[in-house]
Amino acid sequence: MGHTFLCVLQFFYAVLTLDPNWSSFFTGESVTFICDMKEGKHTDWEYTWSKDEKSDQYMSHKHYKYQTLLTEDSGQYQCFGFHRSLNRIKNSNIISLTVSDKPKVKVTAGPTIIPVGGRVTLSCSVDDSDGWKYDWFRRTSNSNEAQVVGEENRDITVSQEGVYRCRGKRGEPVYYTDYSDEVSVEITDAVLTLDPNWSSFYTGESVTFICDMKEVKHTDWEYRWNKDEKSDQYMSHKHYKYQTLLTEDSGQYQCSGFHRSLNCIKNSNIISLIVSDKPKAKVTAGPTIIPVGGRVTLSCSVDDSDGWKYDWFRRTSNSNEAQVVGEENRDIRVSQGGIYRCRGRRGKPVYYTDYSDEVTVEITGEFSSCVSNISTHLSGHFTPIKFIQLIQYFYLCLSVSTSVSVTLQPDWSQIFSGEKITVRCEIQGGGDTEWDYEWKTPQSTSHQTHVNYWTLSVSESSSGNYMCRGRNRRDSYSSTQWSKTFTLTVSGQFDIFKYSEIQYFTFPIRICSSFLCIHCI
């Protein structure tokens, strides 16, 4: 089979641009299309504007403005120019315009509980778009909301407590996003933190509360620990550890410090601790039937929590489960058939989740899938090295790919109820692979054989479609593709007495009843 590489060069004689030239737009914004003929005065041309290959406007100038965009203005745009004196036409490049609903900005923050004199960075952003500046606003329980003067950057660093939010702005006239959600910054005399600082915990894990007075030695203080506003423990050190968490340990925690010599008290911020039952990891996968040489991505996750690494395991019908060596990422790419599962782990000492459910990956020897997989691996800029890889992969496909078909023996044009027939699964290719065979029947049942044929006594209910495929006897998760459908038609029993007045036959002929078959040669 030969391969032809075709390079197509397309020249545009006019240039279509956008002002402003943003990657995406939102409802209510404005945009101007500019069609530059790159020749003569723009007044020498008449302009046609098209959207989605349909003529839309005829104009005498090169600017086409949408004053207030709507989502239905999304589409493919192009311009054409007709020169009045030269009597010729130029067409431009095509520009894709995407208009989405009005966006809401997102505000994110570092730790929002800070000591006196501390600072926290707040960030404002609009997803998947550019050209924004930002307005920041702050209010407190004693003051109305006011704009933070002199700040229009994406990131700001603040040292004042209060409730903050932001909005994005861009363009002329100025276009504003909706306001972000609010974030509260709290300043406290003492700071209570968690180690590890995870968003949620599970039964059996451990956690340490750390109460930092931010002043002199921690041994100068006596510490009181409160849970849900009730005094729980008095200690001489700033660490308070839960060795084995239970769900009933969930609650609101705070610490207080009493300075022995200064005779003063400091109260910390409040931390919410959530302890849930032991989690089960979750595995997700892309298409799990892949061609030889192909790969599938498996993902392992633990909902609503962070800090996890992952263990992956694989087994087959011929091997016990073993850990996949060198893999501890959330996502792994596999090219071997088998049954996979995962679990999460985090912390010191290590805490393990329950195992995930299992997912089965199967390998199929279909040639077209194998070749398609090559194009995926070798996409992008073509190089001499990729050409060599292409040849190697192509011959790999030839060596491992198979074609499968169902044949009938004896190959009679008409089959009667009560006869015995043999359907055979023919596999071309696959080298010296030893196969077991799987059959699909009209009754949607699956039948297994160790040889490539299946003998059965048929009835009218046997009529219908049959398919087969081979499974590698040494690796049951590697198989051929299913064969094309073979249709079997079975007629009712042959009545020999019905033909008692027949004077002659055209030979050869076969006549069968329920108790007798006559073959005339």
DOZARO-391158 format. One line per field, with one value per residue (C-alpha): residue number from 1; x, y, z negated. Coordinates in steps of 0.5 Angstrom, whole numbers, plus 500, padded with zeros to 3 digits. Layout:
% DOZARO-391158
seq [NUM	...]
east [X	...]
north [Y	...]
up [Z	...]
This chain:
% DOZARO-391158
seq [1	2	3	4	5	6	7	8	9	10	11	12	13	14	15	16	17	18	19	20	21	22	23	24	25	26	27	28	29	30	31	32	33	34	35	36	37	38	39	40	41	42	43	44	45	46	47	48	49	50	51	52	53	54	55	56	57	58	59	60	61	62	63	64	65	66	67	68	69	70	71	72	73	74	75	76	77	78	79	80	81	82	83	84	85	86	87	88	89	90	91	92	93	94	95	96	97	98	99	100	101	102	103	104	105	106	107	108	109	110	111	112	113	114	115	116	117	118	119	120	121	122	123	124	125	126	127	128	129	130	131	132	133	134	135	136	137	138	139	140	141	142	143	144	145	146	147	148	149	150	151	152	153	154	155	156	157	158	159	160	161	162	163	164	165	166	167	168	169	170	171	172	173	174	175	176	177	178	179	180	181	182	183	184	185	186	187	188	189	190	191	192	193	194	195	196	197	198	199	200	201	202	203	204	205	206	207	208	209	210	211	212	213	214	215	216	217	218	219	220	221	222	223	224	225	226	227	228	229	230	231	232	233	234	235	236	237	238	239	240	241	242	243	244	245	246	247	248	249	250	251	252	253	254	255	256	257	258	259	260	261	262	263	264	265	266	267	268	269	270	271	272	273	274	275	276	277	278	279	280	281	282	283	284	285	286	287	288	289	290	291	292	293	294	295	296	297	298	299	300	301	302	303	304	305	306	307	308	309	310	311	312	313	314	315	316	317	318	319	320	321	322	323	324	325	326	327	328	329	330	331	332	333	334	335	336	337	338	339	340	341	342	343	344	345	346	347	348	349	350	351	352	353	354	355	356	357	358	359	360	361	362	363	364	365	366	367	368	369	370	371	372	373	374	375	376	377	378	379	380	381	382	383	384	385	386	387	388	389	390	391	392	393	394	395	396	397	398	399	400	401	402	403	404	405	406	407	408	409	410	411	412	413	414	415	416	417	418	419	420	421	422	423	424	425	426	427	428	429	430	431	432	433	434	435	436	437	438	439	440	441	442	443	444	445	446	447	448	449	450	451	452	453	454	455	456	457	458	459	460	461	462	463	464	465	466	467	468	469	470	471	472	473	474	475	476	477	478	479	480	481	482	483	484	485	486	487	488	489	490	491	492	493	494	495	496	497	498	499	500	501	502	503	504	505	506	507	508	509	510	511	512	513	514	515	516	517	518	519	520	521]
east [500	503	502	502	503	499	501	496	498	492	493	489	489	485	486	481	482	478	479	479	483	481	480	473	467	461	454	454	461	462	467	469	471	477	477	484	485	492	492	490	485	480	474	476	473	466	465	461	461	459	457	457	458	452	452	450	452	454	458	462	467	472	469	463	462	457	455	452	454	449	451	447	453	458	460	465	466	469	470	470	472	470	474	470	475	479	473	476	474	479	477	480	481	476	475	472	468	465	460	459	454	456	462	462	469	473	476	482	486	491	490	485	486	492	496	497	502	501	498	494	494	487	487	481	480	476	476	479	479	484	485	482	483	480	476	477	472	472	467	467	461	462	463	459	463	468	473	480	483	489	488	486	491	489	493	493	496	492	493	486	481	474	470	473	470	472	470	473	473	476	474	472	467	468	465	464	463	459	461	465	463	466	472	473	480	480	486	487	492	494	493	491	493	492	498	497	493	487	480	477	479	477	476	483	487	491	492	495	493	498	497	502	501	506	510	516	517	511	513	511	504	499	494	487	483	476	471	464	465	467	473	476	484	489	496	503	505	502	501	494	494	489	492	486	480	473	467	465	471	468	467	469	476	479	485	487	493	495	501	504	508	504	498	494	490	490	484	486	481	476	478	472	474	470	471	468	468	473	473	473	478	474	477	475	477	477	475	477	477	484	488	495	500	494	494	488	488	486	484	484	481	478	472	473	479	487	494	493	498	496	497	495	494	493	492	490	486	493	497	495	494	501	502	504	511	513	506	503	500	493	493	496	497	497	497	497	490	488	484	486	484	487	487	489	494	497	500	505	504	501	493	490	483	479	480	477	472	475	476	477	482	482	486	484	488	484	488	484	484	492	493	489	493	499	496	495	502	505	501	504	510	513	520	525	525	517	518	522	517	511	515	516	509	506	510	508	500	501	504	499	493	487	481	476	470	465	464	459	460	457	456	449	444	438	438	433	430	434	440	447	451	458	460	467	471	477	482	487	494	496	502	502	497	493	486	480	473	467	461	455	448	441	439	444	448	455	458	465	469	477	477	475	468	462	457	450	443	439	431	428	429	437	436	439	446	452	459	465	472	478	481	489	489	495	492	484	484	487	482	481	475	468	467	462	455	454	446	443	436	433	427	422	423	423	417	419	412	411	415	412	409	416	418	425	430	436	442	446	440	439	432	431	426	426	428	432	437	437	443	443	449]
north [500	507	513	520	526	532	539	545	552	557	565	570	577	581	581	580	582	584	590	589	582	578	571	571	576	576	579	586	587	591	589	591	587	591	588	590	590	591	595	602	606	603	607	604	598	595	590	584	581	574	570	562	562	567	574	579	586	590	596	602	602	597	597	593	594	590	595	590	583	577	569	568	573	567	564	564	571	573	579	580	586	588	594	598	600	594	590	584	581	579	575	575	569	567	569	565	569	566	570	567	569	575	572	572	573	569	571	566	567	565	564	569	569	573	575	583	586	580	580	576	576	576	574	576	572	571	564	563	570	576	584	585	590	589	593	591	593	592	593	591	590	598	601	601	598	602	601	600	606	605	597	595	589	582	580	585	584	586	587	590	585	586	583	583	582	584	585	585	591	592	595	602	604	600	593	590	583	581	581	576	572	575	573	575	577	576	579	575	576	568	564	556	552	545	540	537	543	539	541	535	529	521	516	513	519	524	531	536	543	548	555	560	566	570	573	571	563	559	556	562	561	556	554	552	548	549	545	548	553	548	548	541	541	545	544	547	547	549	542	538	532	527	520	517	521	519	522	525	529	534	541	548	549	555	556	561	563	565	569	567	573	579	576	577	573	571	568	565	564	558	552	548	540	535	528	523	516	512	514	509	511	512	510	513	511	513	508	501	497	499	497	494	499	504	507	509	514	511	516	515	520	521	526	533	532	533	531	524	520	513	506	502	495	490	483	478	471	468	472	475	482	486	493	497	499	507	509	514	519	521	519	513	511	504	499	492	489	487	488	495	498	503	506	513	514	520	523	520	515	513	513	508	509	503	500	503	498	495	497	492	494	490	490	489	487	491	494	500	502	500	505	510	510	511	518	520	518	522	528	535	537	531	530	524	521	521	518	512	511	511	505	501	502	500	494	492	493	488	483	484	486	480	480	475	472	466	461	455	448	445	451	449	455	452	449	445	444	438	438	439	445	447	455	456	462	464	468	471	474	474	470	464	466	461	463	461	463	467	467	472	468	471	470	475	469	468	461	459	454	452	450	455	451	450	444	445	442	447	449	455	459	458	463	470	473	470	473	471	473	470	471	470	464	467	473	473	481	481	479	480	485	482	479	481	479	472	471	464	462	455	453	448	441	438	433	428	426	432	431	424	426	429	426	428	432	437	433	434	434	433	431	431	429	429	421	421	425	422	425	424	425]
up [500	502	498	501	497	500	498	500	500	500	502	499	503	498	490	485	478	472	467	461	463	457	457	455	454	450	450	450	453	459	465	472	478	482	489	492	500	499	506	508	504	500	503	510	507	506	500	499	492	491	485	485	493	494	496	491	492	498	496	499	494	491	483	481	474	469	464	459	460	459	458	465	468	467	474	479	483	489	494	501	505	512	515	519	525	525	525	521	514	508	502	495	490	486	478	473	468	461	457	450	445	440	436	428	425	421	414	411	405	401	393	391	384	383	376	375	380	385	392	397	404	408	415	420	427	433	436	443	445	445	445	438	432	426	421	413	408	400	395	387	382	380	387	394	400	403	409	407	410	415	416	423	423	423	417	411	404	398	390	388	386	389	395	402	409	416	423	430	435	442	449	451	449	443	442	435	432	427	420	417	411	404	400	393	390	382	378	371	366	366	372	372	378	379	381	386	389	393	394	391	387	387	381	379	381	377	376	372	370	369	365	366	362	367	360	356	355	355	348	345	346	344	349	349	354	356	360	362	357	351	347	349	347	343	345	345	352	358	362	361	365	367	368	371	373	372	376	369	369	374	371	370	367	364	359	354	351	344	343	336	334	339	336	343	347	355	359	365	372	372	377	379	379	383	382	387	387	391	398	404	410	417	424	430	437	445	450	447	453	457	463	462	461	458	451	447	441	434	429	421	416	409	409	406	403	404	403	406	410	413	413	420	420	426	427	433	433	433	428	421	419	419	418	424	422	423	423	418	422	422	430	433	440	442	448	445	444	437	431	428	421	416	409	406	401	397	391	386	384	390	391	396	399	401	408	414	418	424	431	437	442	449	455	462	468	473	478	480	472	472	478	475	468	472	475	468	465	471	471	472	476	480	480	483	476	476	483	480	475	480	483	477	474	481	481	474	476	482	477	472	475	477	481	479	483	482	487	487	488	492	496	499	501	497	490	487	480	477	481	478	480	478	478	478	476	481	478	483	480	473	474	469	464	461	461	457	461	458	462	463	464	467	459	457	453	453	454	453	457	457	464	470	472	468	470	469	471	473	473	476	469	471	477	476	476	473	472	469	466	463	456	455	451	447	446	446	446	453	459	466	468	469	476	481	480	483	484	484	486	484	488	485	485	492	494	499	500	503	509	510	517	519	526	526	523	525	522	517	512	504	502	494	489	482	482	489	494	501	505	512	516]
